[in-house]
Amino acid sequence: MKVSGPLVIAENMREANMFDVVRVSDQHLIGEIIEMHGDRASIQVYEETSGLGPGEEVVSTGMPMSVELGPGLISTIYDGIQRPLEKLYEVSGTNIHKGVEAPSLDRNKKWKFEPTRQIGDVVEAGDIIGKVQETAVVECRIMVPYGVKGTIKEIFIGEFTVEEIVCVIADEKGKEYPITMMQKWPVRKERPYKVKETPDSLLVTGQRVIDTFFPITKGGVAAIPGPFGSGKTVTQHQLAKWADADIVVYIGCGERGNEMTDVLNEFPELKDPRTGESLMQRTVLIANTSDMPVAAREASIYTGITIAEYFRDMGYSVALMADSTSRWAEALREMSGRLEEMPGEEGYPAYLGSRLAQFYERAGRVVCLGNDGRMGTLTAIGAVSPPGGDTSEPVSQATLRIVKVFWGLDSSLAYKRHFPAINWLTSYSLYQDKVDEWADKNVDVHFSEQRTLAMRLLQTEAELQEIVQLVGVDALSHSDRLILETARSIREDFLHQNSFHEVDTYTSLHKQYRMLKLILTFYAEAGEAIKQGVSIQKITKLDVVERIGRAKYIEEINVDKSYDEIEADIKKEVKDLIAKGADEL
């Protein structure tokens, strides 16, 4: 036997299979077989291996790395291999001891099971046979496990633990399958579904730069690459807090411990805008911080996405945040180096791109298994932390080949305190056409038209800024200076959003539309005034300009009334200016 950090090589393992979970030494350390050579198995150990030496016993469990799925997942915080951290804390204190075990789902807690099917009903894999009210806002739907089909012979009502039988199904040959509320599923295997559909409806995040300019659909995939300090984690926290999803799965993969502490402290106190309950009532957290064993970091994103697929299969809209996939790729690189594999670009393994694709391709909008035709969506949003903010490195490039939305964070915007620091000139969304159709139908018929005009003004501003740097702003015409003024308003009043302000932290789609309409109404009215000979200096000194800037702090309930007043004042003040200009002439 050989030990190299988290890699253990064991002999006489001919009976074992790839990806089997093993127990290493008398300390029962958890590991997984990742390579086989004859009877030699290379094992990545998910715990600290100090003190291990040759001659230690390795025992295969004969099962792949799996997660437990059932009531009790919501509001729990797990480590990368689905051990509940609160239970581990009770057993071993602040630092996890080696070989500590705790069941992922509480074996003693009783859940009230309410059947939705009757004796004699014919059911198949994916059919919902009962429900459990897991939290105030989430109903856990108990499904027939994959591979089971038949007639319900017995079904019970009452309070049960996750291991107790709640239903018995008999197949055509009379073989009986006892069904519990808990399922197990291998994390590296995608959960099955009937059909994958095209994502077409907007995932509302409440972040204006995302929803209006670079939207993501329910079932879409997005990446947030950005250098250190540009706001990746805060952006993901905002998405986790406010995204229009039924369930949020947040994976802190190799991140700082204090960032996960912030999540744990904030989420229970935050009120969910949809339900009025605590955000933790619909959140699952997976914490594999940077000081935890590196091998478990590699497993953490698979653990997270399998839990997310389970809720998707119930017919829920699930949002998964992975922060950050670069740390996961670093764990992959470390294990690959210890296995002495041929390195690819920058030392990453040659299979980096395919592993990333396997992860992101598990997202989507699907018709779930079962006879009721329910739809479920899983949206995956991954942060990427390229060294020095260089997105030409392998992890960023491999990610961009897979995802359809790119929110490029810009350190220069972050240094100017413009948050979210998403660069509107480099970011893109390939879901734009689908979302434009959806928004024109569900928000306002002019939504996409407005967005296109605002984007054009921002791009024109970038071109005009080059001229300004050469010859100064006074060389521009009044209409070009109006474009600069309007683009400044779009940047500062619309795109800039304060995540710590109780009103500005979340903006509904209707308010986003009305805010942009205010700015573009000002642009249209001021453009008419310039044609009538009014100078740009007089236009920028209007009182209403400041009111447009403060409009984002108006509460949702007062939006229509207040914005109607501001629009009327824009028209009145510009009209007065034109009349005054005519008098002077």
C-alpha positions in Angstrom: 0.0 0.0 0.0 1.2 3.5 -0.8 -0.1 6.8 0.7 0.4 10.2 -1.2 -1.7 12.9 0.4 -5.4 12.0 -0.3 -4.3 9.2 -2.7 -4.0 5.7 -1.3 -3.0 2.8 -3.5 -4.2 -0.6 -2.2 -3.4 -4.1 -3.5 -5.5 -7.3 -3.7 -8.6 -5.3 -4.7 -9.5 -7.5 -7.7 -13.1 -7.9 -6.5 -13.7 -4.2 -6.2 -15.1 -2.0 -9.0 -14.5 1.6 -10.3 -16.1 4.3 -8.1 -16.8 1.8 -5.3 -16.7 3.4 -1.8 -14.1 1.9 0.5 -13.2 2.1 4.2 -9.5 2.7 4.8 -7.7 1.4 7.9 -9.2 0.7 11.3 -10.1 4.5 11.4 -12.7 3.7 8.7 -11.7 6.7 6.5 -14.1 7.1 3.6 -12.6 6.8 0.1 -13.6 6.1 -3.5 -11.8 4.0 -6.1 -10.8 6.2 -9.1 -8.4 3.9 -11.0 -7.9 0.2 -11.3 -4.7 -1.6 -12.5 -5.1 -5.3 -12.2 -5.6 -5.9 -8.5 -4.2 -2.5 -7.6 -6.8 0.2 -6.8 -6.1 4.0 -6.6 -8.4 5.4 -3.9 -9.1 9.1 -3.3 -9.7 9.5 0.5 -12.2 12.1 1.5 -10.6 12.7 4.9 -7.2 13.6 6.3 -4.7 10.8 5.7 -1.9 11.8 8.1 -0.8 8.8 10.2 -1.7 6.2 7.5 1.1 3.8 6.4 1.6 0.6 4.4 -0.1 -2.5 5.7 -3.5 -0.8 6.6 -6.6 -2.8 5.7 -8.9 -1.4 2.9 -12.5 -2.8 2.7 -14.8 -2.2 -0.3 -18.5 -1.6 0.5 -19.4 -2.8 -3.1 -21.5 0.4 -3.6 -20.7 3.6 -5.5 -20.5 7.0 -3.8 -24.2 7.8 -3.2 -26.4 10.3 -1.5 -29.5 9.8 0.7 -32.6 11.5 -0.7 -35.7 12.1 1.3 -37.4 14.4 3.9 -34.8 16.3 6.0 -32.6 17.7 3.2 -34.0 21.2 3.3 -32.3 23.7 5.7 -29.5 21.2 6.4 -25.8 22.0 5.9 -23.6 19.2 4.6 -20.0 18.7 3.8 -18.8 17.5 0.3 -19.8 13.9 0.9 -23.2 14.6 2.5 -22.3 14.3 6.2 -24.4 16.8 8.2 -22.0 19.3 9.7 -24.2 20.0 12.7 -24.2 16.3 13.7 -20.4 16.1 13.2 -20.0 19.2 15.4 -22.0 17.5 18.2 -19.7 14.4 17.9 -16.2 16.0 17.3 -16.4 19.7 17.9 -15.2 22.5 15.6 -12.7 20.3 13.8 -14.0 17.1 12.1 -12.2 14.1 13.5 -11.0 11.3 11.2 -13.5 8.5 10.6 -16.5 10.3 12.0 -19.7 9.0 10.6 -23.2 10.5 10.8 -26.3 9.5 8.7 -27.2 12.1 6.1 -30.9 11.9 7.0 -32.0 11.8 10.6 -33.0 8.2 11.4 -35.0 9.0 14.5 -37.1 12.0 13.3 -40.7 11.0 12.4 -42.4 12.6 9.3 -46.1 12.8 8.7 -46.7 10.8 5.5 -50.0 11.6 3.6 -50.7 9.1 0.8 -51.9 10.5 -2.6 -52.5 7.0 -4.1 -54.8 4.1 -3.0 -54.4 0.3 -2.8 -54.9 -1.2 -6.3 -53.4 1.8 -8.2 -50.9 0.9 -10.9 -47.8 3.0 -10.5 -44.4 3.3 -12.2 -41.0 4.9 -11.4 -41.3 8.6 -10.7 -45.1 8.5 -9.7 -45.8 10.4 -6.6 -47.4 8.1 -4.0 -47.5 10.5 -1.0 -46.3 13.8 0.4 -44.6 15.1 3.5 -44.7 18.7 4.7 -40.9 19.1 5.2 -40.8 22.9 6.0 -43.4 25.6 6.0 -42.8 26.2 2.3 -41.6 22.9 0.9 -43.6 19.8 0.4 -41.4 16.7 -0.1 -43.1 14.4 -2.7 -42.4 10.7 -2.1 -41.8 9.0 -5.5 -41.7 5.4 -6.7 -37.9 4.6 -7.0 -36.3 4.0 -10.4 -36.8 0.5 -11.7 -40.0 -0.2 -9.8 -43.4 -0.7 -11.5 -46.5 -2.5 -10.4 -49.7 -2.3 -8.3 -49.9 -0.8 -4.8 -50.6 -3.7 -2.4 -50.4 -1.7 0.8 -50.1 2.0 1.6 -50.0 3.6 5.1 -50.8 6.9 6.7 -49.2 8.4 9.8 -45.8 9.3 11.1 -42.8 7.3 10.0 -39.0 7.6 10.0 -37.2 7.7 6.6 -36.3 3.9 7.0 -39.8 2.7 7.8 -42.0 1.2 5.0 -44.8 3.5 3.9 -45.9 1.5 0.8 -45.7 -2.0 -0.7 -45.7 -2.4 -4.5 -46.2 -5.8 -6.2 -45.1 -6.3 -9.8 -46.7 -8.5 -12.5 -44.9 -11.6 -11.2 -46.0 -11.0 -7.6 -42.6 -9.8 -6.4 -43.1 -7.2 -3.6 -41.1 -4.0 -3.3 -41.2 -2.3 0.2 -41.0 1.5 -0.3 -39.5 3.9 2.3 -39.4 7.7 2.2 -35.6 7.5 1.5 -33.9 6.8 -1.8 -30.2 6.4 -2.5 -28.6 7.5 -5.7 -25.0 7.4 -7.1 -23.7 11.0 -7.3 -21.8 10.5 -10.6 -24.9 9.2 -12.4 -27.5 11.5 -13.9 -31.0 10.9 -12.6 -33.3 9.8 -15.4 -36.2 11.8 -16.9 -38.6 11.4 -19.9 -37.7 14.3 -22.2 -35.5 17.3 -22.0 -37.3 20.4 -23.3 -35.9 23.8 -24.5 -35.8 26.3 -21.6 -38.1 29.2 -22.5 -39.2 31.2 -19.4 -37.1 33.7 -17.5 -35.6 32.9 -14.1 -36.3 36.2 -12.4 -33.4 37.1 -10.1 -34.3 40.7 -9.1 -30.9 41.9 -10.3 -31.5 44.5 -13.1 -28.3 43.9 -15.1 -29.1 40.2 -15.3 -32.9 40.2 -15.8 -33.0 43.0 -18.4 -29.7 42.7 -20.2 -28.2 39.2 -19.8 -31.1 36.9 -18.7 -31.0 33.3 -17.8 -33.9 30.9 -18.3 -35.3 28.3 -15.8 -33.2 25.3 -16.8 -30.4 27.3 -18.2 -26.7 27.3 -17.4 -24.5 30.4 -16.6 -21.0 31.2 -15.6 -19.7 34.1 -13.5 -16.0 34.5 -14.2 -14.1 37.3 -12.4 -10.9 38.1 -10.6 -10.4 38.3 -6.9 -12.6 40.9 -5.2 -14.9 41.5 -8.2 -18.0 40.3 -6.4 -18.6 36.7 -7.6 -19.6 35.4 -4.2 -21.9 38.4 -3.4 -23.5 38.0 -6.8 -24.1 34.3 -6.2 -25.5 35.1 -2.7 -27.9 37.6 -4.3 -29.0 35.0 -6.9 -29.5 32.4 -4.1 -31.5 34.8 -2.0 -33.8 36.3 -4.7 -33.9 33.9 -7.7 -37.5 32.8 -8.6 -36.8 29.2 -7.7 -38.7 26.8 -5.4 -35.5 25.3 -4.1 -31.9 26.6 -3.8 -28.9 24.3 -3.5 -25.8 26.3 -2.7 -22.4 24.6 -2.9 -19.4 26.4 -1.3 -16.7 24.5 -3.1 -13.2 25.3 -1.8 -14.3 28.8 -0.7 -13.2 30.6 2.4 -14.8 29.4 5.6 -15.9 32.9 6.6 -17.9 33.2 3.4 -19.9 30.1 4.2 -20.3 31.5 7.8 -21.9 34.6 6.2 -24.3 32.5 4.3 -25.2 30.5 7.5 -25.7 33.7 9.5 -27.6 35.6 6.8 -30.0 33.1 5.2 -32.0 32.2 8.4 -32.6 35.9 9.0 -33.5 36.8 5.4 -37.2 36.9 4.6 -38.1 35.1 1.3 -40.0 37.7 -0.8 -42.2 34.9 -2.2 -43.3 33.3 1.0 -42.4 35.7 3.9 -40.6 32.8 5.6 -36.9 32.4 6.3 -34.8 31.6 3.2 -33.4 28.5 4.9 -36.9 27.0 4.6 -36.1 26.2 0.9 -32.3 26.0 0.9 -29.8 23.1 1.0 -26.2 24.1 1.8 -23.1 22.1 0.9 -19.9 23.5 2.5 -16.5 22.2 1.5 -14.3 25.0 2.6 -10.7 25.5 1.4 -9.2 23.9 4.6 -11.3 20.7 4.2 -9.8 17.6 2.4 -9.2 18.4 -1.2 -10.7 15.1 -2.5 -14.1 15.8 -0.9 -14.1 19.1 -2.8 -14.1 17.1 -6.1 -17.2 15.2 -4.8 -19.1 18.2 -3.5 -20.5 19.4 -6.8 -21.8 16.0 -7.7 -23.4 15.7 -4.3 -25.1 19.1 -4.8 -26.4 18.5 -8.3 -27.8 15.0 -7.4 -29.8 16.6 -4.5 -30.9 19.3 -7.0 -32.0 16.7 -9.5 -34.1 14.9 -6.8 -36.1 18.1 -6.2 -36.3 18.7 -9.9 -37.9 15.3 -10.3 -40.7 16.3 -7.9 -41.6 19.0 -10.4 -39.9 21.9 -8.6 -37.8 24.8 -10.2 -34.4 24.4 -8.6 -31.5 26.8 -8.7 -28.0 25.5 -8.1 -25.0 27.8 -7.2 -21.5 26.3 -7.4 -18.9 28.7 -5.9 -16.4 28.1 -7.4 -15.8 25.5 -10.1 -12.1 26.7 -10.4 -11.4 25.3 -6.9 -13.1 22.1 -7.9 -10.9 22.0 -11.0 -7.8 22.5 -8.8 -8.8 19.5 -6.7 -9.1 17.5 -10.0 -5.7 18.7 -11.0 -4.1 17.7 -7.7 -5.6 14.2 -7.8 -4.6 13.8 -11.5 -1.0 14.8 -10.6 -0.9 12.2 -7.7 -2.2 9.6 -10.2 0.8 10.5 -12.4 -1.6 11.1 -15.4 -0.3 13.0 -18.4 -1.1 16.7 -17.7 -3.0 18.8 -20.2 -2.9 22.6 -20.5 -1.6 24.4 -17.3 -1.3 21.0 -15.6 -5.1 20.3 -15.6 -6.1 16.8 -16.7 -7.0 16.2 -20.3 -10.5 15.3 -19.3 -11.2 18.7 -17.6 -13.6 19.8 -20.4 -15.6 16.6 -20.4 -16.0 16.6 -16.6 -17.2 20.2 -16.6 -19.7 19.3 -19.4 -21.0 16.3 -17.5 -21.7 18.6 -14.6 -23.4 21.5 -16.5 -25.3 19.2 -18.9 -27.3 17.8 -15.9 -29.1 21.1 -15.8 -32.2 21.6 -18.0 -36.0 21.7 -18.2 -37.4 18.2 -18.2 -40.6 16.2 -18.3 -40.2 14.1 -15.1 -40.7 10.4 -14.8 -44.2 9.3 -13.9 -47.7 9.5 -15.5 -48.7 13.1 -14.5 -46.5 14.8 -17.1 -45.1 17.3 -14.5 -42.2 19.6 -15.6 -39.1 20.2 -13.4 -36.3 22.7 -14.1 -32.7 22.7 -12.8 -30.7 25.9 -13.4 -26.9 25.7 -12.8 -24.9 28.9 -12.1 -21.1 28.4 -11.6 -18.6 30.9 -10.5 -15.1 30.7 -12.0 -12.1 32.3 -10.4 -9.4 32.6 -13.0 -6.0 33.5 -11.6 -5.4 37.2 -12.1 -8.8 37.5 -13.8 -7.4 36.0 -17.1 -10.4 34.3 -18.7 -8.1 32.7 -21.4 -7.1 30.0 -18.8 -8.4 26.4 -19.3 -11.2 26.3 -16.7 -12.8 29.6 -18.0 -12.5 28.5 -21.6 -13.8 25.0 -21.0 -16.8 26.5 -19.1 -17.6 29.1 -21.8 -17.8 26.3 -24.4 -20.6 24.8 -22.4 -22.7 27.5 -20.8 -25.1 29.9 -22.6 -24.8 32.9 -20.3 -21.6 34.7 -19.5 -21.7 37.4 -16.8 -18.2 38.8 -17.1 -17.2 40.5 -13.8 -14.8 43.4 -14.3 -12.2 44.4 -11.7 -12.1 48.0 -13.0 -15.9 48.4 -12.3 -15.4 46.8 -8.9 -12.7 49.3 -8.0 -15.1 52.1 -9.0 -17.6 50.6 -6.5 -20.0 49.7 -9.3 -21.8 46.5 -8.2 -22.8 44.1 -9.6 -19.6 44.6 -11.5 -20.9 42.8 -14.6 -19.4 44.3 -17.8 -22.2 45.1 -20.2 -19.9 45.2 -23.2 -18.3 41.7 -22.7 -21.2 39.7 -21.2 -23.8 37.9 -23.3 -26.8 35.6 -23.0 -27.8 33.1 -25.7 -31.3 32.9 -24.2 -32.0 36.5 -25.2 -34.5 35.7 -28.1 -36.5 33.3 -26.0 -36.6 35.7 -23.0 -37.6 38.7 -25.3 -40.6 36.7 -26.5 -41.5 35.7 -22.9 -41.0 39.3 -21.5 -43.0 41.0 -24.2 -45.9 38.6 -23.4 -45.6 38.6 -19.6 -44.2 42.0 -18.6 -44.9 44.6 -21.3 -45.1 44.5 -25.1 -42.3 47.1 -25.3 -39.9 45.3 -22.9 -37.5 43.9 -25.5 -37.6 47.1 -27.7 -36.6 49.2 -24.6 -33.8 46.8 -23.7 -32.4 46.9 -27.3 -32.4 50.8 -27.3 -30.7 51.0 -23.9 -28.0 48.5 -25.0 -27.4 50.5 -28.2 -26.9 53.7 -26.1 -24.4 51.9 -23.8 -22.4 50.7 -26.9 -22.5 54.1 -28.5 -21.3 55.6 -25.3 -18.2 53.4 -25.4 -17.4 54.6 -28.9 -18.0 58.3 -27.9 -15.7 57.9 -24.9 -12.8 57.2 -27.2 -13.4 60.6 -29.0 -13.8 62.4 -25.6 -10.4 61.1 -24.4 -8.8 62.4 -27.6 -10.5 65.8 -28.1 -12.6 66.4 -25.0 -16.4 66.4 -24.4 -16.9 70.0 -25.8 -16.1 68.7 -29.3 -19.2 66.5 -29.3 -22.6 67.7 -30.6 -25.5 68.3 -28.2 -27.2 65.1 -29.3 -24.1 63.0 -28.7 -23.7 64.6 -25.3 -27.3 63.6 -24.6 -26.3 60.0 -25.4 -23.5 60.2 -22.9 -25.8 61.7 -20.2 -28.5 59.0 -20.9 -25.9 56.2 -20.8 -24.5 57.5 -17.5 -28.1 57.4 -16.1 -28.5 53.8 -17.3 -25.2 52.8 -15.7 -25.5 54.7 -12.4 -29.3 54.7 -11.9 -30.3 51.3 -13.5 -27.3 48.9 -13.6 -25.8 49.9 -10.3 -27.6 48.1 -7.6 -27.0 48.1 -3.8 -27.3 44.5 -2.4 -27.3 45.9 1.2 -30.2 48.4 0.6 -33.5 46.9 1.7 -35.4 48.2 -1.3 -32.7 48.2 -4.0 -31.5 44.7 -3.3 -34.4 43.2 -5.3 -36.3 44.7 -8.2 -39.4 43.1 -9.8 -39.6 42.9 -13.6 -42.4 45.4 -13.7 -40.3 47.9 -11.7 -37.2 47.2 -14.0 -39.4 48.0 -17.0 -40.7 51.2 -15.5 -37.2 52.4 -14.4 -35.8 51.9 -17.9 -38.9 53.6 -19.3 -38.2 56.7 -17.1 -34.6 57.0 -18.4 -35.6 56.5 -22.1 -38.6 58.9 -21.7 -36.1 61.5 -20.6 -33.8 60.6 -23.6 -36.8 61.0 -26.1 -38.1 64.3 -24.6 -34.6 65.8 -24.3 -33.8 64.8 -27.8 -36.9 66.8 -29.0 -35.7 69.8 -26.9 -32.2 69.7 -28.5 -33.9 69.7 -32.0 -35.7 72.9 -30.9 -32.4 74.5 -30.0 -32.2 73.9 -26.2 -28.6 73.3 -25.0 -27.6 70.1 -23.2 -26.3 72.1 -20.2 -29.9 73.4 -19.5 -31.3 69.9 -19.9 -28.9 68.3 -17.4 -29.7 70.9 -14.8 -33.4 70.0 -14.7 -34.7 69.1 -11.2 -36.2 65.9 -12.6 -32.8 64.4 -13.4 -32.0 63.9 -9.7 -35.5 62.3 -9.2 -34.8 59.8 -11.9 -31.6 58.8 -10.0 -33.5 58.3 -6.8 -36.4 56.4 -8.4 -34.8 53.0 -7.7 -35.3 53.5 -3.9 -39.1 53.8 -4.3 -40.9 50.8 -2.8 -42.6 48.3 -5.2 -46.1 49.2 -3.8 -45.6 52.9 -4.9 -43.9 52.3 -8.2 -46.7 53.0 -10.7 -48.0 56.2 -8.9 -44.6 57.7 -8.3 -43.2 56.8 -11.7 -46.2 58.3 -13.5 -45.6 61.5 -11.6 -41.9 61.6 -12.5 -42.8 60.9 -16.2 -45.3 63.7 -16.2 -42.7 66.0 -14.6 -40.1 65.1 -17.3 -42.5 66.1 -20.1 -43.6 69.3 -18.2 -40.1 70.5 -17.4 -38.7 69.8 -20.9 -41.8 71.5 -22.4 -41.2 74.6 -20.2 -37.6 74.6 -21.2 -38.5 74.6 -24.9 -41.1 77.4 -24.4 -38.4 79.4 -22.4 -35.9 78.8 -25.3 -38.5 80.1 -27.8 -39.0 83.2 -25.7 -35.3 83.9 -25.6 -35.1 83.5 -29.3 
